[in-house]
Amino acid sequence: MNCRSQAYILAGLLAGLGCGGSSPTAPPGAEARFLFEVELQNHDPRFPPYWLGLVVEADGAVYGYDRTAVTPQRCDHYWHWVVVDECRGLRLSESQLDRRHAVGRSLLTEIPSAELAGRRQQAARVADGPYQVPNLACNDTGVLSLVSFAFDSRTDGYLPVVLRLEGEQMRQNLSPGAGELAQWLLELAEEIPFLVSWRNAVQDCRPD
């Protein structure tokens, strides 16, 4: 099955929803609230749009969100931090992230504190690159972004560090620990049925 055919499978899945190589990152400070995020988005006008995902917060709570009805701006999607020059290095404020995750917010699960502490230590060693770029394009499938946040307590800013991209934009962060963190986030994302269905439909569009 080619990736264009897979895009039409995705449209069918959506119809069933029924509703709208820098230095290592600094460890999240005590003030950091947002730690990790999984984002799935597609805004190709030929297909039904989707923009949804989950966020892991410092208290261990994992919340789902659904921003499908919101019109995105130029640097709203995390894969832009990797492939669009004007978006690289941009920091997000806590209020920006709070607004981002407030739409369609729902509690999915909670992570034990000991497990989360270990993941935070892993994230502290992950750099924003280098990236493996597979020689394969999967057009019209959307993009899945797996992200950790580096928090700067001096500015209260969050730098998204992309761990992995799947779909139209495929990248694998090659810095130590990035792959393991990405796999852990994919396991958390199994709490979102549509995301699981999307990955099954585009399983050839992964940077493996």
C-alpha positions as CSV (number, residue, x, y, z in Angstrom):
1,M,0.0,0.0,0.0
2,N,1.5,3.4,-1.0
3,C,1.3,6.4,1.3
4,R,-1.2,8.2,-0.8
5,S,-3.6,5.3,-0.3
6,Q,-2.9,5.4,3.4
7,A,-4.0,9.0,3.4
8,Y,-7.4,8.0,2.2
9,I,-7.5,5.4,5.0
10,L,-6.9,8.2,7.4
11,A,-9.8,10.2,6.0
12,G,-12.0,7.2,6.7
13,L,-10.7,6.9,10.3
14,L,-11.4,10.6,10.9
15,A,-15.0,10.2,9.6
16,G,-15.6,7.8,12.4
17,L,-14.6,10.2,15.1
18,G,-17.9,12.0,15.0
19,C,-16.5,15.3,16.4
20,G,-14.8,18.0,15.6
21,G,23.4,19.2,17.0
22,S,23.5,21.6,19.8
23,S,24.6,21.0,23.3
24,P,22.6,18.8,25.7
25,T,19.5,20.4,27.1
26,A,19.4,21.7,30.7
27,P,17.3,19.5,33.1
28,P,13.8,20.8,33.7
29,G,13.9,23.1,36.7
30,A,11.7,22.9,39.8
31,E,9.5,25.5,38.2
32,A,8.9,23.5,35.0
33,R,5.3,22.4,34.6
34,F,5.4,20.8,31.1
35,L,7.8,17.9,30.4
36,F,6.9,16.0,27.3
37,E,4.3,16.1,24.5
38,V,3.0,14.0,21.6
39,E,1.4,15.9,18.8
40,L,-0.4,14.5,15.7
41,Q,-1.5,17.0,13.0
42,N,-2.7,17.2,9.4
43,H,-4.0,20.3,7.8
44,D,-4.0,19.2,4.1
45,P,-7.2,20.8,2.7
46,R,-7.9,17.7,0.7
47,F,-8.6,15.6,3.9
48,P,-10.4,16.1,7.1
49,P,-8.0,18.0,9.5
50,Y,-6.8,16.8,12.9
51,W,-4.6,18.3,15.6
52,L,-4.5,16.3,18.8
53,G,-2.1,14.8,21.3
54,L,-1.1,14.5,24.9
55,V,1.1,16.4,27.4
56,V,3.0,15.1,30.4
57,E,3.1,17.5,33.3
58,A,5.5,17.6,36.3
59,D,3.1,16.1,38.8
60,G,2.8,13.0,36.6
61,A,-0.6,13.7,35.1
62,V,-1.0,12.9,31.4
63,Y,-3.6,15.0,29.6
64,G,-5.1,14.6,26.2
65,Y,-6.0,17.6,24.1
66,D,-7.8,18.2,20.8
67,R,-7.1,21.4,18.8
68,T,-8.6,20.2,15.5
69,A,-11.0,23.1,15.3
70,V,-8.2,25.7,15.9
71,T,-6.4,27.3,12.9
72,P,-2.6,26.9,13.3
73,Q,-0.1,29.6,12.9
74,R,3.3,29.4,11.2
75,C,5.4,27.8,14.0
76,D,2.6,26.0,15.9
77,H,3.7,22.5,15.0
78,Y,6.8,21.0,16.5
79,W,8.2,19.6,13.3
80,H,8.6,23.2,12.2
81,W,11.3,23.5,14.9
82,V,13.4,21.1,12.8
83,V,12.7,22.0,9.2
84,V,11.7,25.7,9.2
85,D,14.5,28.2,9.8
86,E,12.4,30.9,11.4
87,C,11.0,28.5,14.0
88,R,14.3,27.0,15.2
89,G,15.2,27.9,18.7
90,L,11.9,29.6,19.6
91,R,10.9,29.4,23.2
92,L,7.3,28.9,24.4
93,S,6.0,30.4,27.6
94,E,4.0,28.5,30.2
95,S,0.9,30.5,29.3
96,Q,1.3,29.6,25.6
97,L,1.6,25.9,26.4
98,D,-1.3,26.2,28.8
99,R,-3.6,27.6,26.1
100,R,-2.3,25.0,23.7
101,H,-3.3,22.1,25.9
102,A,-6.6,23.6,27.3
103,V,-8.7,22.7,24.3
104,G,-10.4,19.4,24.6
105,R,-8.4,18.7,27.8
106,S,-9.0,15.3,29.5
107,L,-7.0,13.3,32.0
108,L,-5.6,10.1,30.4
109,T,-3.4,8.5,33.0
110,E,-0.8,9.3,35.7
111,I,2.9,8.3,35.8
112,P,4.5,7.2,39.1
113,S,6.9,9.8,40.5
114,A,9.9,7.5,40.5
115,E,9.4,6.6,36.8
116,L,8.9,10.2,35.9
117,A,12.0,11.3,37.7
118,G,14.0,8.8,35.6
119,R,12.5,10.1,32.4
120,R,13.4,13.7,33.4
121,Q,17.0,12.7,33.9
122,Q,17.0,11.0,30.4
123,A,15.6,14.2,28.9
124,A,18.3,16.3,30.5
125,R,20.9,14.5,28.4
126,V,19.1,14.7,25.1
127,A,20.2,17.3,22.5
128,D,18.2,18.8,19.7
129,G,20.0,16.7,17.0
130,P,21.7,15.5,15.0
131,Y,18.8,13.9,13.1
132,Q,18.7,10.9,10.8
133,V,16.7,11.7,7.7
134,P,15.4,8.6,5.9
135,N,15.3,8.7,2.1
136,L,11.5,8.2,2.0
137,A,8.6,10.6,1.6
138,C,5.1,9.8,2.8
139,N,3.0,12.6,1.5
140,D,-0.5,13.5,2.7
141,T,-0.3,11.5,5.9
142,G,0.2,14.2,8.6
143,V,3.0,14.4,11.1
144,L,3.5,12.8,14.5
145,S,5.9,14.7,16.7
146,L,7.4,13.3,19.9
147,V,8.9,16.1,22.0
148,S,10.6,16.8,25.3
149,F,10.8,20.3,26.8
150,A,14.0,22.0,28.0
151,F,13.1,24.6,30.6
152,D,15.1,27.8,31.2
153,S,14.3,29.0,34.7
154,R,16.0,32.4,33.9
155,T,13.4,33.2,31.2
156,D,10.6,30.8,32.1
157,G,10.8,29.6,28.5
158,Y,10.4,26.1,27.1
159,L,12.4,24.9,24.2
160,P,10.8,22.0,22.4
161,V,13.4,19.2,21.6
162,V,12.1,16.9,18.9
163,L,12.9,13.3,19.6
164,R,11.2,11.7,16.6
165,L,8.9,12.6,13.7
166,E,6.8,10.2,11.7
167,G,4.6,10.6,8.6
168,E,5.3,13.4,6.1
169,Q,8.3,14.6,8.0
170,M,10.4,11.7,9.2
171,R,13.3,12.3,11.6
172,Q,15.0,10.4,14.4
173,N,17.0,12.3,17.0
174,L,20.3,10.5,17.2
175,S,21.5,12.0,20.6
176,P,21.8,9.4,23.4
177,G,18.5,8.5,25.1
178,A,16.3,10.2,22.5
179,G,15.1,6.9,20.9
180,E,14.2,5.4,24.3
181,L,12.3,8.4,25.3
182,A,10.4,8.5,22.0
183,Q,9.4,4.8,22.5
184,W,8.2,5.6,26.0
185,L,6.0,8.4,24.6
186,L,4.6,6.1,22.0
187,E,3.5,3.7,24.7
188,L,1.8,6.6,26.5
189,A,0.1,7.6,23.3
190,E,-1.7,4.2,23.2
191,E,-4.2,6.0,25.5
192,I,-5.4,7.8,22.3
193,P,-7.2,5.3,20.0
194,F,-7.1,7.6,16.9
195,L,-3.4,8.0,17.2
196,V,-2.9,4.2,17.4
197,S,-5.1,3.8,14.3
198,W,-3.1,6.5,12.5
199,R,0.2,4.8,13.2
200,N,-1.1,1.4,12.0
201,A,-2.3,3.1,8.8
202,V,1.0,4.7,8.0
203,Q,3.4,2.1,9.4
204,D,5.7,2.4,6.4
205,C,6.2,6.1,7.2
206,R,8.4,5.7,10.2
207,P,12.2,6.4,10.5
208,D,13.1,2.9,11.5
